[in-house]
Amino acid sequence: MKTYWVAYQIALQETLQRRSTLIMDRLGGFAVVVSLYSFWIALIGNKATFLGYTRAEMLTYVLALNILRSFVFTGRGWQLVGEISTGKISSYLVRPLSYQGYALALDLAQKTVHVAAAFFEVGLLALLVRGGLFLPSDPATWILFGVAVLLSSLLFFFLEFMVSSLAFWTSESGGPLFCFELFLQFAAGAFFPLDVLPLALRRALEATPFPYMVYFPVRIFLEKVSPVEALRILGMEALWLAAVYAAAMTVWRRGVRSYAAEGG
Amino acid sequence: MTTLRKYWRIWLRTASMAMQAQLTYRLGSFGFLLGKMIRLFFFFAFMAAVFSHVETVAGYSLIETALFFMTFNLVDMTAQILFRGVYGARRTVSEGDFDFYLVQPCSPLFRMTCSSVDFLDIITIIPVIVMTGMVFARLPPLGWQSCVAYGLLMVNGVALIYAIHVLVAALAVRTQELESAIWIYRDVMFMGKFPVDVYAPAVRWALTVGVPIAVMTTFPAKALLGRLSAAWIIYAFALTAAALPLSWLFWRDSVARYTSSSS
């Protein structure tokens, strides 16, 4: 465990060292949030609600998106593709550590910095727009939301890990990963609440693991689902995580067996 | 004329090489292409779904909002097709390739910005053009003046994007880092997907004067709909007329300070 703690600390220092890159990353993400928020506010107009969301709930949805994007969608997929393609992964495979644990430690370091920055941005935007945030009064909601977000993060990590592991068989796995990440962000509700979609399409998406990464956690936070329904969502999310973890590890093991240590 | 022909031949050659490279990586290219199509499809589905619940957004109907969205895509994708090279500017500098650009009998700026063509964007722009045509067909009859203003402002928008790309390339030469600069531009461009009228006055002002995304993406569509005053049209062209030489000056100054960053 100490090894991963050290890896986390080093990665944290590295992330903080590249401050200009970090600031620019955050600035770009902030622009997307402002854009989505403005669009939704224009949609709500003078109406009390839109698609069942009040102005405060919609503002909270968009701000929660910023935090969830920083906590959930920061995997190590592109690094894994690069490390396999260049052969750099060989040096990790011979070390007495679990690559997944190591990657999770590095990912956690990224998340630490980005989530801290996201909270700052969210606070700033909430102050600027003065639209009133929706904050759950029931402490149980906060706990349920926290668990949902933690599971979401792991779910994304292992899903991305599985798709990136295609690099063991082809040097062209960047394309499928790009496609997967774009589809995932839309299907997860990271651009707009899935309520806007036609019912049939929404039902189809709800049968996949994607909405469990953003859409359902935010609905839990906004208390749009009952506590019993929230527990059912968490149960489904845990099941998806178990299935995705098993699949990712199977792909990884097979990939390592077929790995030919190309490059360096 | 001879110079133009020379640069056309260089562009064709480098474009052909880029296409061959993309054809070599069929699965990867297919994945990227599919991803771009998915992004387009989802945003269109989103717009259509939104307008099944509301009549207008910021005073614009579905077709008018679709026009803004398609215009954004046309301008953005044209720029991506033509100036793709800037996305690898930092690597070009840090790996020493820029040194070779400097000794070649060709403008290093041209090599840096225009000599990498993304053919996937050329394929992706085809459905965008078709969809734009469908949007045009559903608009009320348009005067030729509006159409000319639309075309000219689109060209102006692409020229303004070029100026931004030159600035980013110059930053890469000057600092050997700031690889995120082009991605900031990409993220901020996201705001151009919607007409700037949806934003708060301060943000609208920033997008018109500060980072002129509105001039690149919203102005052409507004001109077509007859909702852009002559003063704003003049402002758009004046801004580009100022931005282009300034970006070139910054580029020349950055190259003059360049001391090679790789062995």
Interface residues (C-beta under 8 A of the other chain):
Chain A: S20 T21 M24 D25 L27 G28 G29 A31 V32 V34 S35 S38 F39 I41 A42 L43 G45 F50 L51 V129 T170 S171 E172 S173 G174 G175 P176 L177 F178 C179 E181 L182 F183 F186 F191 F192 V196 L197 P198 L201
Chain B: Y25 R26 L27 G28 S29 F30 G31 F32 L33 L34 G35 I38 R39 F42 A45 F46 A49 V50 S52 H53 V54 V57 A58 E177 L178 E179 S180 A181 W183 I184 R186 D187 V188 F190 M191 K193 F194 D197 V198 Y199 A200 V203
